[in-house]
Amino acid sequence: LISVTAKFYDPLGHISPYIIRAKILFQKLWQRDLNWDDELPSDLQDEWQKWKMELCDVNDIRIPRCLISFHGSTISKIALHAFGDASETAYGAGVYLVMTKEGHSSISNLVMAKSRVAPLKKMTLPRLELMAVKLGVFVKDSLKMRIDRVTCWTDSKIALSWIKVRVFTELVENINLSPERYEHLDRLLRITAYCIRFGKNCRLPKAEGLVEYATPLEMQNAENYWIRKAQHERFINEIHQLSGGRQVAANSRLQQFDPLIDEDGLLRIGGRLQNSDLPEGTKHPILLPDKHPITMAIIRRCHLRQLHSGCESTLATLRQRYWILRGRREMKGVIYACPCCRRIESRAFASKMAPLPADRIRVTRPFENTGLDIAGSFFTRLGKKVNKNYICLFTCMTTRAVHLEVVSEVTALRLLQALRRFIARRGKPRILQLDNFKSFKKRHPHHRNDPAKQTEERATENRERVEKGWSGCLPCLHHCRKQLMHRSMARQCSGGLIFQLRLHTACV
């Protein structure tokens, strides 16, 4: 049901009378406590099938692209008419644009419509009619058009009487300023400052009332109001004790802070910094409770002003004015929930690792399945001459045992000699895995009958197969071997025998 109804894109509400039926049906599902995968009851199934049968008729709806049509005549007046109506299951509003031309002929077009299901909480029909009127006013205010006249229509006399006695706002909704409703703290403070100013202007003569933008002092008073409210919700016992001239109880969370109440009624940290040259807000920061919406809003504001900096930087800036209980934990929670930070610091999707091949996990003798790779170069000294050497690394793909051989050059002859030495000590491997290095592809003509011939031919035959599934353990072992040798040799250019001794000793 959701997958079908979510496909409709109707921002202007031209087919809202049809879509609202699906919304009402979906509300009935919630009232019956059905889960997402439950089958629809028989009565709702019939209603759903009937709605789907009418779905094909939606394609026959034609909406004119031109809203204001001239047709060679001059429009003398443009009027807007908003209609609102309600039932026990839904309420809606529609706004029509009426254009009067010269000659007193009129043309009307639907500008926008809006429909909503009735709340689950039972309401009287006049109250729903009043909500429909409010919805019509909302739709009318959303249109940015030059209108000569605006008329709102309703057939509910009770709703009209409520509007006439100016209790419209109180009946429709009580203004509930809550930090959870606002993404930015400054917007909440600005609205609060205007509300406080309105209360003051009501007690002043009209000529003395303030009408400008909110001043910094008013914004600060609004912030103090919300902080006092948060402190009274969480620290009411401590505030009563301090207001009565007593000390905070020993089992209180605030006992370690030596709290005090300032002239604005805010709870601050006492401490021993009274004689310092620090600002007053830094010497006695404001105490804020943890897990409170106003605390989270203050942290978000500081995080944005610090250009999405990290936890420690934001917390250090915040503590110049506030002290939040368990502040580091609250700071991490806000930063983790920040969409911008999560998008930047998110990790790429890690694909699921494939199962290990059978040759890697089957019980075999050591070096039966061997991987071969070349590392280097390394420098050794023979008298005054400096020679370049390479390391031929053999590793058992099952046990990760390592065998190292030193070669003077990366040629097919030297590599086959290293392979012969390896086979002489460890035995001939059944599988030899290696990359497609050029020296591995060549075979020296003097070593056609070499004992390592079968192993080399087996590696050549399986080179294409191995290349597709090349293991990552060889680069890892190279990295470990490189770290150990750099730590033990410290970039020393030693002799050939000393180099081999340190090479084998470092990898034991």
Sequence and secondary structure as in RCSB ss.txt:
>XXXX:A:sequence
LISVTAKFYDPLGHISPYIIRAKILFQKLWQRDLNWDDELPSDLQDEWQKWKMELCDVNDIRIPRCLISFHGSTI
SKIALHAFGDASETAYGAGVYLVMTKEGHSSISNLVMAKSRVAPLKKMTLPRLELMAVKLGVFVKDSLKMRIDRV
TCWTDSKIALSWIKVRVFTELVENINLSPERYEHLDRLLRITAYCIRFGKNCRLPKAEGLVEYATPLEMQNAENY
WIRKAQHERFINEIHQLSGGRQVAANSRLQQFDPLIDEDGLLRIGGRLQNSDLPEGTKHPILLPDKHPITMAIIR
RCHLRQLHSGCESTLATLRQRYWILRGRREMKGVIYACPCCRRIESRAFASKMAPLPADRIRVTRPFENTGLDIA
GSFFTRLGKKVNKNYICLFTCMTTRAVHLEVVSEVTALRLLQALRRFIARRGKPRILQLDNFKSFKKRHPHHRND
PAKQTEERATENRERVEKGWSGCLPCLHHCRKQLMHRSMARQCSGGLIFQLRLHTACV
>XXXX:A:secstr
 HHHHTT   TT TTHHHHHHHHHHHHHHHHTT  TTS   HHHHHHHHHHHHTGGGGGG    S SS  TTS E
EEEEEEEEEEE SSEEEEEEEEEEEETTS EEEEEEEEEEEE  SS   HHHHHHHHHHHHHHHHHH     SEE
EEE S HHHHHHHHTT HHHHH      GGG SSHHHHHHHHHHHHHHHHHHTS GGG   S   HHHHHHHHHH
HHHHHHHHHSHHHHHHHHTT    TTSTTGGG  EE TTS EE   S TTSSS HHHHS EEE SS HHHHHHHH
HHHHHTTS  HHHHHHHHTTTEEETTHHHHHHHHHHH HHHHHHH            HHHHS   TTSEEEEEEE
EEEEEEETTEEEEEEEEEEEETTT  EEEEEESS SHHHHHHHHHHHHHHH   SEEE    HHHH   GGGTT 
TTHHHHHHHHHTHHHHHHT  SHHHHHHHHHHHHHHHHHTT    HHHHHHHHHHHT 
